[in-house]
Amino acid sequence: MKASVIVFPGSNCDRDVKVALEGCGADVTMVWHGGHDLPESDLVVIPGGFSYGDYLRCGSMAAQSPIMREVKEHAAKGGHILGICNGFQVLAETHLVPGTLMRNRDLNFICKDVFLKVENSDNKFNSEYEKDQVIKIPVAHHDGNYFIEPDKLEELELNEQIAFRYADESGAVNDNTNPNGSVANIAGVFNKEKTILGLMPHPERVWEKAIGGEDGAALFKSLIKSFG
């Protein structure tokens, strides 16, 4: 699988994603945000961090970067895109995934391990997980409170666009297992075609035991297995 990782000023998880993808078997190219050339890619990753220092609004300036025009074209052709944390915010700003990300409910930065329930495994991102499987992946964000209007939330449910929900170790999903106030405990969503995934937790931080866990590896391996 050929993957491109977009690098913005303030990205701090770009190398982590590169290492995780390569460790799982992908061929990775780092792509600077100011360019107009996106290599032929099976997957484009918009990594976590603080693009442009979160100036104005998280992801808003990165969404206007020259390379994002190429990313949008990649999406329009059915190309796969993964946005992690700040990358999720960028995808929301460009309307490549539905909804928006707001300040956390308690207005605090959250950095801890959370449990996620896999809501949909019938796609190229999650095929190596089982539906309803519970995994543990860290979050690190200040603006991870996912919001979408009630009628649009109903559409997400009907179209099975919810990828992950915040849960507890047993898979229970309720307000007590919601770290940031996200509507319906949503931690990750797809576009309608399920070719684009926006995800707040960081799978690249738990892809091998040596760094504290490997629950995130299945996401990368799902993609690599899908594209070969």
Residue, then its C-alpha position, 0 to 999 in steps of 0.5 A: m500500500k502506498a500512503s501519503v502523510i500530510v505535514f503542516p506547521g505544528s503537526n507533531c504526530d506525522r512521524d508517528v503515523k509514518v513509523a506505524l504505517e511502515g511498521c505494518g508494511a506500507d510504503v510512506t511518503m511525507v508531503w509538505h502542506g505548501g505543495h501542489d503535488l500529491p503522489e499517487s496514493d492508496l491512502v492519504v493521512i492527515p495526522g494529529g498535532f496543532s496545525y498552524g498552532d490552532y490559530l483561529r480555530c482547530g484545523s481551519m487554516a490547514a483546511q485552506s492549505p494548497i495541498m488540501r485541494e489535491v486531497k479533495e480531488h483524491a477524495a472526489k475520485g474515491g480515494h481513502i483518507l484517514g484524519i487523526c485528532n487534528g486531522f479529524q478537525v481538518l476533515a470536518e473543516t473541509h466537509l469531507v466528513p460530517g459534523t464539527l469538533m468543539r471544545n471539550r465539555d469540561l474545557n480541559f485538555i484530555c490526555k489518557d487511554v480510553f476504551l472504544k467500541v467498534e461500531n462498524s467493521d464492514n469497511k477498509f479501515n476496520s476490517e481487522y476488528e470485529k463489530d462490537q470489539v472493545i479496544k484501548i487507544p489514547v486520546a490527546h485533545h482539547d477540541g474533541n467534542y463531536f457535534i452534529e445536528p439531531d437529524k444528521l445524527e439520525e442519518l449517520e446511524l442509518n448509514e452506519q457511518i459511526a466508526f467508533r464510540y467511547a465506551d468502558e472496558s465491557g463495551a457499555v456506552n453512556d455519559n460516564t464513558n464519554p471523556n469530552g461530551s461528544v454527541a452519542n459518544i462518537a469517537g470516529v465517523f466515516n463519510k457516506e462512502k466509508t472511504i474517509l475516516g475522521l478519528m479523535p483517538h491516536p491509533e499510531r500511538v498503540w501499534e506495537k507492544a513496545i510502546g504500550g499496546e497494539d490495539g491501533a495496529a489493526l486499523f493500519k493492517s486493515l488498510i494494508k490488507s485491503f490495498g495489498 
